[in-house]
Amino acid sequence: MALDETNGEKALKVAESVSDYIDAIKINWPLVLSEGPQMITRLSELTDVICDFKVADIPNTVKLIVENAVSRGASAVIVHAFTGDDSLKAAVEAAGDAEIFAVTEMSHPGGKMFTAKHAEEMARLGVECGVKGFIAPATRPERIADIRKIIGDLKILSPGVGAQGGKASDAINAGATYAIVGRAIYGSDDPRAAAKGFADDIRSVL
Ligand code: O7M
């Protein structure tokens, strides 16, 4: 679940209510900026936490961000791949036993402008640099399949399900390992029922 709810109390309530239907919580800047990085630690007491900081910087800064996120309880950190091999390797080294996931093509319409053109290249680079998985768009399942051909058994986490129009089972059928769902769960009147709906949809194709 992508927990972009900015009210900390509500975020924790949603997280608790859906914890048995999800594999991990992805935390991004909206919640960290509104409630502080201690949210990473709080949520890590419930389930695995993936810090989606889309880190895009020089190796030293990447290292400092990844180390900090992992020391607060993150099981994984998401980075951009366009920064090149030295920054990607710095992320992997700084993560230690935690995982690094790299973004390939982004799920929104603007993702076609630049990221789509270099997605395969970025996937190849990520494999070479030792990342554990990739982000690929549920809004374009055929692109998940393209990335899957390059990365072998590594993980694919696929955002764009629900609010952006993608379907979790289509993403899984195309080769995704996990679907990332945000607003369609935490913004729902009944987050638990919504999470169950996505889990059922995924199970239907496993
Ligand atoms: O389900 P939503 O649309 O409410 O939320 C989707 C989440 O996935 C949100 O946290 C985005 O920042 C993130 N995301 C995308 O939507 N598209 C991308 O291409 C990449 C990500 C992402 O998670 O990157 C790591």
Residues whose N, C-alpha, C, O or C-beta is under 5 A from the ligand:
A	BS01	O7M	A2 D4 N28 D52 I78 E105 M106 S107 H108 I135 P159 G160 V161 A163 Q164 I180 V181 G182 R183 A184
